[in-house]
Amino acid sequence: MAVDTSFFTSPLSEEIRDEGRTEGRTEGRASDVLRLLDRRGIPLSEADRERVTSCKDLDTLTRWFDRAITASSAAEVFLDGGPSGG
């Protein structure tokens, strides 16, 4: 019996895979931001943590990660706003 596997090479399946990859990257970057701030001893409010974990914009998360390397406060990390106020 032949099995139709055309879905797995279709544009729709590529789109689904790409969305999954992007979601994985944003979740990973959010985790990196939180870990870096934690390891540096920078306190975060629950609202700040939610801001990071709910952000779906990889560019914003990367900007926050870069700032978290040298920031002395959470306010410095979130300086210019961004998605969801962050």
TORFI-370954 format. One record per atom (N, C-alpha, C, O, CB): residue in three letters; atom name; chain; y, z, x. Coordinates in Angstrom, 3 decimals. Atoms other than C-alpha are relative to their C-alpha. Glycine has a CB too. Layout:
NODE  aa at ch       yy       zz       xx
NODE Ala CA  A        Y        Z        X
...
! end
This chain:
NODE  aa at ch       yy       zz       xx
NODE Met  N  A   -1.173    0.000    0.846
NODE Met CA  A    0.000    0.000    0.000
NODE Met  C  A    1.237    0.000    0.892
NODE Met  O  A    1.371    0.850    1.773
NODE Met CB  A   -0.002    1.220   -0.963
NODE Ala  N  A   -1.242    0.099   -0.765
NODE Ala CA  A    3.371   -1.039    1.433
NODE Ala  C  A    1.043    0.961   -0.573
NODE Ala  O  A    1.142    1.148   -1.786
NODE Ala CB  A    0.538   -1.455   -0.012
NODE Val  N  A   -1.047   -0.931    0.409
NODE Val CA  A    6.228    1.452    1.347
NODE Val  C  A    1.350   -0.626    0.331
NODE Val  O  A    1.569   -1.116    1.439
NODE Val CB  A   -0.165    1.391    0.700
NODE Asp  N  A   -1.339    0.555   -0.208
NODE Asp CA  A    9.802    0.298    0.919
NODE Asp  C  A    0.849    1.010    0.770
NODE Asp  O  A    1.184    2.074    0.250
NODE Asp CB  A    0.673   -0.362   -1.361
NODE Thr  N  A   -0.818   -0.888   -0.832
NODE Thr CA  A   11.806    1.861    3.740
NODE Thr  C  A    1.422   -0.535    0.189
NODE Thr  O  A    2.159   -0.049    1.047
NODE Thr CB  A   -0.661    0.196    1.361
NODE Ser  N  A   -1.313    0.622   -0.176
NODE Ser CA  A   14.922   -0.282    3.317
NODE Ser  C  A    1.160    0.991   -0.180
NODE Ser  O  A    2.226    0.805    0.407
NODE Ser CB  A    0.154   -1.146   -0.980
NODE Phe  N  A   -1.066   -0.985    0.180
NODE Phe CA  A   16.948    2.733    2.158
NODE Phe  C  A    0.418    0.607    1.333
NODE Phe  O  A    1.605    0.847    1.553
NODE Phe CB  A   -0.449    1.104   -0.961
NODE Phe  N  A   -0.279   -0.701   -1.243
NODE Phe CA  A   16.698    4.291    5.619
NODE Phe  C  A    0.843   -0.812    0.972
NODE Phe  O  A    1.377   -0.266    1.937
NODE Phe CB  A   -1.284    0.385    0.658
NODE Thr  N  A   -0.844    0.850   -0.840
NODE Thr CA  A   18.506    1.343    7.186
NODE Thr  C  A    1.186   -0.561   -0.781
NODE Thr  O  A    1.887   -1.442   -0.284
NODE Thr CB  A   -0.822   -1.144    0.587
NODE Ser  N  A   -1.070    0.492    0.855
NODE Ser CA  A   20.991    0.777    4.358
NODE Ser  C  A    1.345    0.621    0.380
NODE Ser  O  A    1.386    1.669    1.025
NODE Ser CB  A   -0.319    0.290   -1.464
NODE Pro  N  A   -1.333   -0.574   -0.242
NODE Pro CA  A   24.753    1.335    4.585
NODE Pro  C  A    0.156    1.392   -0.626
NODE Pro  O  A    0.813    2.260   -0.050
NODE Pro CB  A    1.079   -0.935   -0.553
NODE Leu  N  A   -0.090   -1.310    0.641
NODE Leu CA  A   24.405    4.248    2.158
NODE Leu  C  A   -0.661    1.076    0.856
NODE Leu  O  A   -0.102    2.160    1.019
NODE Leu CB  A   -0.646   -0.039   -1.387
NODE Ser  N  A    0.670   -1.007   -0.817
NODE Ser CA  A   21.905    6.051    4.376
NODE Ser  C  A    0.783    0.261    1.285
NODE Ser  O  A    0.811    1.392    1.768
NODE Ser CB  A   -1.434   -0.443    0.331
NODE Glu  N  A   -0.850   -0.185   -1.184
NODE Glu CA  A   24.173    5.469    7.403
NODE Glu  C  A    1.181    0.906   -0.332
NODE Glu  O  A    1.541    1.786    0.450
NODE Glu CB  A    0.505   -1.363    0.531
NODE Glu  N  A   -1.132   -0.823    0.427
NODE Glu CA  A   27.082    6.973    5.480
NODE Glu  C  A   -0.414    1.463   -0.165
NODE Glu  O  A    0.310    2.371    0.245
NODE Glu CB  A    0.582   -0.535   -1.317
NODE Ile  N  A    0.506   -1.364    0.192
NODE Ile CA  A   25.010   10.014    4.529
NODE Ile  C  A   -0.236    0.666    1.355
NODE Ile  O  A    0.114    1.830    1.545
NODE Ile CB  A   -1.312   -0.012   -0.832
NODE Arg  N  A    0.236   -0.562   -1.342
NODE Arg CA  A   23.950   10.512    8.159
NODE Arg  C  A    1.317    0.312    0.701
NODE Arg  O  A    1.456    1.359    1.332
NODE Arg CB  A   -0.833   -0.976    0.858
NODE Asp  N  A   -1.299   -0.227   -0.636
NODE Asp CA  A   27.538   10.136    9.385
NODE Asp  C  A    0.691    1.237   -0.570
NODE Asp  O  A    1.268    2.030    0.175
NODE Asp CB  A    0.898   -1.228   -0.177
NODE Glu  N  A   -0.592   -1.185    0.626
NODE Glu CA  A   28.761   12.720    6.869
NODE Glu  C  A   -0.675    1.269    0.502
NODE Glu  O  A   -0.009    2.273    0.755
NODE Glu CB  A   -0.108   -0.087   -1.531
NODE Gly  N  A    0.733   -1.157   -0.506
NODE Gly CA  A   26.049   15.104    8.018
NODE Gly  C  A    0.375    0.328    1.433
NODE Gly  O  A    0.509    1.496    1.798
NODE Gly CB  A   -1.488   -0.242   -0.095
NODE Arg  N  A   -0.408   -0.214   -1.400
NODE Arg CA  A   26.999   14.616   11.654
NODE Arg  C  A    1.388    0.619    0.066
NODE Arg  O  A    1.623    1.557    0.827
NODE Arg CB  A   -0.022   -1.331    0.785
NODE Thr  N  A   -1.370   -0.517    0.010
NODE Thr CA  A   30.675   15.222   10.908
NODE Thr  C  A    0.019    1.442   -0.468
NODE Thr  O  A    0.708    2.279    0.116
NODE Thr CB  A    0.899   -0.860   -0.899
NODE Glu  N  A    0.072   -1.373    0.504
NODE Glu CA  A   29.876   18.332    8.893
NODE Glu  C  A   -0.564    0.934    1.069
NODE Glu  O  A   -0.074    2.049    1.248
NODE Glu CB  A   -0.866    0.064   -1.276
NODE Gly  N  A    0.587   -0.806   -1.068
NODE Gly CA  A   27.712   19.620   11.726
NODE Gly  C  A    0.982    0.254    1.126
NODE Gly  O  A    1.035    1.354    1.676
NODE Gly CB  A   -1.236   -0.677    0.546
NODE Arg  N  A   -0.998   -0.164   -1.066
NODE Arg CA  A   30.473   19.018   14.263
NODE Arg  C  A    1.088    0.986   -0.414
NODE Arg  O  A    1.502    1.822    0.390
NODE Arg CB  A    0.631   -1.356    0.359
NODE Thr  N  A   -1.064   -0.914    0.429
NODE Thr CA  A   33.094   20.829   12.174
NODE Thr  C  A   -0.516    1.434   -0.080
NODE Thr  O  A    0.191    2.367    0.301
NODE Thr CB  A    0.569   -0.436   -1.365
NODE Glu  N  A    0.562   -1.354    0.053
NODE Glu CA  A   30.804   23.800   11.555
NODE Glu  C  A   -0.167    0.561    1.406
NODE Glu  O  A    0.119    1.733    1.650
NODE Glu CB  A   -1.354    0.001   -0.738
NODE Gly  N  A    0.177   -0.441   -1.382
NODE Gly CA  A   30.000   23.969   15.260
NODE Gly  C  A    1.318    0.349    0.658
NODE Gly  O  A    1.423    1.351    1.364
NODE Gly CB  A   -0.702   -1.067    0.803
NODE Arg  N  A   -1.308   -0.263   -0.608
NODE Arg CA  A   33.635   23.749   16.292
NODE Arg  C  A    0.623    1.256   -0.583
NODE Arg  O  A    1.241    2.031    0.147
NODE Arg CB  A    0.942   -1.195   -0.200
NODE Ala  N  A   -0.513   -1.217    0.626
NODE Ala CA  A   34.620   26.441   13.773
NODE Ala  C  A   -0.671    1.221    0.622
NODE Ala  O  A   -0.012    2.220    0.913
NODE Ala CB  A   -0.232   -0.027   -1.533
NODE Ser  N  A    0.738   -1.088   -0.638
NODE Ser CA  A   31.924   28.666   15.230
NODE Ser  C  A    0.506    0.239    1.420
NODE Ser  O  A    0.630    1.384    1.853
NODE Ser CB  A   -1.505   -0.310    0.019
NODE Asp  N  A   -0.529   -0.113   -1.364
NODE Asp CA  A   33.250   27.935   18.737
NODE Asp  C  A    1.349    0.710    0.014
NODE Asp  O  A    1.595    1.564    0.866
NODE Asp CB  A    0.135   -1.387    0.636
NODE Val  N  A   -1.322   -0.631    0.077
NODE Val CA  A   36.793   28.925   17.734
NODE Val  C  A   -0.153    1.499   -0.224
NODE Val  O  A    0.468    2.302    0.472
NODE Val CB  A    0.848   -0.631   -1.135
NODE Leu  N  A    0.194   -1.427    0.303
NODE Leu CA  A   35.621   32.223   16.239
NODE Leu  C  A   -0.615    0.744    1.175
NODE Leu  O  A   -0.195    1.856    1.497
NODE Leu CB  A   -0.887    0.167   -1.235
NODE Arg  N  A    0.656   -0.649   -1.146
NODE Arg CA  A   33.371   33.018   19.192
NODE Arg  C  A    0.979    0.181    1.166
NODE Arg  O  A    1.022    1.243    1.787
NODE Arg CB  A   -1.222   -0.827    0.460
NODE Leu  N  A   -0.953   -0.086   -1.096
NODE Leu CA  A   36.075   32.259   21.743
NODE Leu  C  A    1.025    1.107   -0.246
NODE Leu  O  A    1.312    1.906    0.646
NODE Leu CB  A    0.707   -1.341    0.192
NODE Leu  N  A   -0.971   -1.044    0.308
NODE Leu CA  A   38.613   34.449   19.984
NODE Leu  C  A   -0.633    1.386    0.054
NODE Leu  O  A   -0.014    2.336    0.532
NODE Leu CB  A    0.611   -0.240   -1.374
NODE Asp  N  A    0.719   -1.272   -0.051
NODE Asp CA  A   36.048   37.221   19.607
NODE Asp  C  A   -0.222    0.443    1.446
NODE Asp  O  A    0.033    1.596    1.793
NODE Asp CB  A   -1.348   -0.116   -0.731
NODE Arg  N  A    0.278   -0.324   -1.421
NODE Arg CA  A   35.077   37.076   23.305
NODE Arg  C  A    1.275    0.345    0.759
NODE Arg  O  A    1.242    1.117    1.718
NODE Arg CB  A   -0.706   -1.181    0.692
NODE Arg  N  A   -1.272   -0.292   -0.647
NODE Arg CA  A   38.745   37.143   24.284
NODE Arg  C  A    0.658    1.250   -0.576
NODE Arg  O  A    1.702    1.682   -0.088
NODE Arg CB  A    0.936   -1.185   -0.137
NODE Gly  N  A   -0.547   -1.216    0.596
NODE Gly CA  A   39.348   40.190   22.080
NODE Gly  C  A    1.212   -0.231   -0.892
NODE Gly  O  A    2.013    0.680   -1.102
NODE Gly CB  A    0.367    0.951    1.076
NODE Ile  N  A   -1.111    0.314    0.904
NODE Ile CA  A   41.806   38.434   19.762
NODE Ile  C  A   -0.440    0.328   -1.425
NODE Ile  O  A   -1.339   -0.325   -1.955
NODE Ile CB  A    0.435   -1.511    0.126
NODE Pro  N  A    0.427   -0.375    1.352
NODE Pro CA  A   41.560   40.144   16.354
NODE Pro  C  A    0.389   -1.056   -1.036
NODE Pro  O  A    1.454   -1.669   -0.957
NODE Pro CB  A    0.605    1.348   -0.385
NODE Leu  N  A   -0.240    0.922    1.101
NODE Leu CA  A   41.298   37.973   13.248
NODE Leu  C  A   -0.159    0.741   -1.317
NODE Leu  O  A   -1.068    1.555   -1.482
NODE Leu CB  A   -0.960   -1.211    0.068
NODE Ser  N  A    0.144   -0.546    1.350
NODE Ser CA  A   41.874   38.971    9.666
NODE Ser  C  A   -1.104   -0.781   -0.708
NODE Ser  O  A   -1.529   -1.837   -0.238
NODE Ser CB  A    1.354   -0.077   -0.801
NODE Glu  N  A    0.994    0.734    0.796
NODE Glu CA  A   39.323   37.979    7.040
NODE Glu  C  A    0.584   -1.328   -0.472
NODE Glu  O  A   -0.129   -2.328   -0.560
NODE Glu CB  A   -0.465    0.846   -1.217
NODE Ala  N  A   -0.654    1.242    0.432
NODE Ala CA  A   41.848   35.399    5.835
NODE Ala  C  A   -0.009   -1.038    1.127
NODE Ala  O  A   -0.225   -2.225    0.882
NODE Ala CB  A    1.453    0.283   -0.453
NODE Asp  N  A    0.049    0.919   -1.146
NODE Asp CA  A   42.026   33.898    9.345
NODE Asp  C  A   -1.412   -0.542    0.202
NODE Asp  O  A   -1.594   -1.732    0.462
NODE Asp CB  A    0.482    0.708    1.282
NODE Arg  N  A    1.395    0.444   -0.146
NODE Arg CA  A   38.230   33.779    9.574
NODE Arg  C  A   -0.348   -1.036   -1.073
NODE Arg  O  A   -0.991   -2.046   -0.789
NODE Arg CB  A   -0.969    1.210   -0.088
NODE Glu  N  A    0.244    0.931    1.103
NODE Glu CA  A   38.064   32.074    6.187
NODE Glu  C  A    0.717   -1.320    0.256
NODE Glu  O  A    0.185   -2.391   -0.035
NODE Glu CB  A    0.460    0.611   -1.341
NODE Arg  N  A   -0.779    1.192   -0.328
NODE Arg CA  A   40.746   29.645    7.304
NODE Arg  C  A   -0.770   -0.890    0.978
NODE Arg  O  A   -0.818   -2.109    0.813
NODE Arg CB  A    1.367    0.395    0.595
NODE Val  N  A    0.758    0.749   -1.002
NODE Val CA  A   38.623   28.622   10.294
NODE Val  C  A   -1.288   -0.555   -0.605
NODE Val  O  A   -1.581   -1.740   -0.451
NODE Val CB  A   -0.321    0.892    1.213
NODE Thr  N  A    1.303    0.442    0.503
NODE Thr CA  A   35.273   28.457    8.512
NODE Thr  C  A    0.106   -1.008   -1.140
NODE Thr  O  A   -0.822   -1.783   -1.370
NODE Thr CB  A   -0.797    1.192   -0.463
NODE Ser  N  A   -0.150    0.945    1.107
NODE Ser CA  A   36.653   26.507    5.549
NODE Ser  C  A    0.673   -1.306    0.421
NODE Ser  O  A    0.722   -2.253   -0.364
NODE Ser CB  A    0.795    0.641   -1.113
NODE Cys  N  A   -0.673    1.205   -0.474
NODE Cys CA  A   38.511   23.934    7.654
NODE Cys  C  A   -1.034   -1.108    0.224
NODE Cys  O  A   -2.055   -0.888    0.876
NODE Cys CB  A    0.792    0.288    1.308
NODE Lys  N  A    0.909    1.147   -0.123
NODE Lys CA  A   36.837   20.505    7.466
NODE Lys  C  A    0.587   -1.104    0.875
NODE Lys  O  A    0.016   -2.189    0.974
NODE Lys CB  A   -0.330   -0.560   -1.381
NODE Asp  N  A   -0.668    0.990   -0.824
NODE Asp CA  A   39.231   18.685    9.798
NODE Asp  C  A   -0.309    0.265    1.479
NODE Asp  O  A    0.155    1.253    2.047
NODE Asp CB  A    1.527    0.020   -0.256
NODE Leu  N  A    0.431   -0.202   -1.381
NODE Leu CA  A   37.714   18.275   13.268
NODE Leu  C  A    1.176    0.022    0.966
NODE Leu  O  A    1.159    0.789    1.929
NODE Leu CB  A   -0.976   -1.086    0.407
NODE Asp  N  A   -1.167    0.003   -0.885
NODE Asp CA  A   41.076   17.473   14.888
NODE Asp  C  A    0.725    1.345   -0.022
NODE Asp  O  A    1.141    1.849    1.021
NODE Asp CB  A    0.964   -1.116   -0.401
NODE Thr  N  A   -0.643   -1.310    0.127
NODE Thr CA  A   42.590   20.697   13.559
NODE Thr  C  A   -0.829    1.069    0.705
NODE Thr  O  A   -0.285    1.893    1.439
NODE Thr CB  A    0.197    0.368   -1.487
NODE Leu  N  A    0.869   -0.987   -0.650
NODE Leu CA  A   39.594   22.743   14.696
NODE Leu  C  A    0.045   -0.146    1.518
NODE Leu  O  A    0.027    0.854    2.237
NODE Leu CB  A   -1.446   -0.147   -0.499
NODE Thr  N  A   -0.085    0.225   -1.447
NODE Thr CA  A   39.783   21.155   18.146
NODE Thr  C  A    1.327    0.521    0.547
NODE Thr  O  A    1.368    1.116    1.624
NODE Thr CB  A   -0.157   -1.501    0.327
NODE Arg  N  A   -1.314   -0.521   -0.410
NODE Arg CA  A   43.507   21.973   18.361
NODE Arg  C  A   -0.040    1.529    0.042
NODE Arg  O  A    0.459    2.140    0.988
NODE Arg CB  A    1.121   -0.489   -0.974
NODE Trp  N  A    0.107   -1.465    0.009
NODE Trp CA  A   42.763   25.584   17.363
NODE Trp  C  A   -0.858    0.489    1.163
NODE Trp  O  A   -0.535    1.498    1.789
NODE Trp CB  A   -0.593    0.491   -1.335
NODE Phe  N  A    0.858   -0.391   -1.118
NODE Phe CA  A   39.960   25.759   19.938
NODE Phe  C  A    0.795   -0.042    1.310
NODE Phe  O  A    0.748    0.901    2.100
NODE Phe CB  A   -1.243   -0.927    0.086
NODE Asp  N  A   -0.792    0.132   -1.219
NODE Asp CA  A   42.267   24.497   22.691
NODE Asp  C  A    1.021    1.121    0.120
NODE Asp  O  A    1.213    1.673    1.204
NODE Asp CB  A    0.704   -1.351    0.031
NODE Arg  N  A   -0.982   -1.091   -0.019
NODE Arg CA  A   44.921   27.046   21.735
NODE Arg  C  A   -0.661    1.357    0.207
NODE Arg  O  A   -0.097    2.238    0.855
NODE Arg CB  A    0.800    0.013   -1.297
NODE Ala  N  A    0.708   -1.277   -0.115
NODE Ala CA  A   42.353   29.842   21.501
NODE Ala  C  A   -0.323    0.343    1.455
NODE Ala  O  A   -0.535    1.509    1.785
NODE Ala CB  A   -1.288   -0.038   -0.821
NODE Ile  N  A    0.298   -0.231   -1.417
NODE Ile CA  A   41.696   29.421   25.228
NODE Ile  C  A    1.067    0.877    0.645
NODE Ile  O  A    0.754    1.717    1.488
NODE Ile CB  A   -0.109   -1.336    0.752
NODE Thr  N  A   -1.090   -0.734   -0.652
NODE Thr CA  A   45.115   30.841   26.131
NODE Thr  C  A    0.818    0.880   -0.939
NODE Thr  O  A    1.658    1.649   -0.472
NODE Thr CB  A    0.914   -0.965    0.668
NODE Ala  N  A   -0.811   -0.754    0.973
NODE Ala CA  A   46.523   32.384   22.924
NODE Ala  C  A   -0.136    1.498    0.204
NODE Ala  O  A   -1.193    2.000    0.585
NODE Ala CB  A   -0.406   -0.362   -1.431
NODE Ser  N  A    0.053   -1.456   -0.074
NODE Ser CA  A   47.427   36.039   22.939
NODE Ser  C  A   -0.082    0.629   -1.390
NODE Ser  O  A   -0.193    1.848   -1.520
NODE Ser CB  A    1.220    0.533    0.744
NODE Ser  N  A    0.120   -0.498    1.376
NODE Ser CA  A   47.280   36.326   19.134
NODE Ser  C  A   -0.523   -1.116   -0.892
NODE Ser  O  A   -0.483   -2.292   -0.530
NODE Ser CB  A    1.368    0.531   -0.529
NODE Ala  N  A    0.456    0.994    0.980
NODE Ala CA  A   45.819   34.599   16.108
NODE Ala  C  A    1.162   -0.872   -0.457
NODE Ala  O  A    0.983   -2.060   -0.722
NODE Ala CB  A   -0.655    0.692   -1.216
NODE Ala  N  A   -1.172    0.767    0.428
NODE Ala CA  A   49.335   33.542   15.130
NODE Ala  C  A    0.254   -1.185    0.929
NODE Ala  O  A    0.671   -2.248    0.469
NODE Ala CB  A    1.238    0.902   -0.049
NODE Glu  N  A   -0.183    1.102   -0.948
NODE Glu CA  A   49.529   31.421   18.302
NODE Glu  C  A   -1.015   -1.113   -0.229
NODE Glu  O  A   -0.708   -2.286   -0.017
NODE Glu CB  A   -0.108    0.513    1.433
NODE Val  N  A    1.039    0.997    0.260
NODE Val CA  A   46.288   29.665   17.389
NODE Val  C  A    0.388   -0.864   -1.192
NODE Val  O  A    0.210   -2.082   -1.161
NODE Val CB  A   -1.362    0.682   -0.252
NODE Phe  N  A   -0.295    0.696    1.255
NODE Phe CA  A   47.499   28.728   13.894
NODE Phe  C  A    1.470   -0.399   -0.114
NODE Phe  O  A    1.964   -0.589   -1.225
NODE Phe CB  A   -0.381    0.875   -1.177
NODE Leu  N  A   -1.427    0.215   -0.083
NODE Leu CA  A   51.083   27.987   14.952
NODE Leu  C  A    0.596   -1.020   -0.966
NODE Leu  O  A    1.604   -0.732   -1.611
NODE Leu CB  A    0.317   -0.404    1.344
NODE Asp  N  A   -0.646    1.076    0.763
NODE Asp CA  A   51.731   24.712   13.111
NODE Asp  C  A   -0.611   -0.291   -1.347
NODE Asp  O  A   -0.360   -1.358   -1.908
NODE Asp CB  A   -0.019   -1.233    0.789
NODE Gly  N  A    0.602    0.250    1.304
NODE Gly CA  A   49.740   25.060    9.926
NODE Gly  C  A   -1.207   -0.887    0.117
NODE Gly  O  A   -2.001   -0.726    1.044
NODE Gly CB  A    1.001   -0.621   -0.938
NODE Gly  N  A    1.158    0.892    0.022
NODE Gly CA  A   47.210   22.343    9.104
NODE Gly  C  A   -0.702    0.111   -1.335
NODE Gly  O  A   -0.154    0.700   -2.267
NODE Gly CB  A   -0.974    0.327    1.148
NODE Pro  N  A    0.737   -0.085    1.269
NODE Pro CA  A   44.557   21.984    6.377
NODE Pro  C  A   -0.165    1.434   -0.491
NODE Pro  O  A   -0.383    2.353    0.298
NODE Pro CB  A   -1.365   -0.639    0.154
NODE Ser  N  A    0.148   -1.321    0.642
NODE Ser CA  A   44.347   24.910    3.975
NODE Ser  C  A    0.996    0.987    0.575
NODE Ser  O  A    0.686    2.172    0.701
NODE Ser CB  A   -1.434    0.539    0.176
NODE Gly  N  A   -0.997   -0.884   -0.584
NODE Gly CA  A   47.526   26.320    5.484
NODE Gly  C  A   -0.305    0.304    1.432
NODE Gly  O  A    0.342    1.170    2.021
NODE Gly CB  A    0.097    1.273   -0.777
NODE Gly  N  A    0.361   -0.354   -1.350
NODE Gly CA  A   45.876   26.288    8.872
NODE Gly  C  A   -0.184   -1.083    0.885
NODE Gly  O  A   -0.493   -0.876    2.058
NODE Gly CB  A   -1.140    0.745    0.023
! end
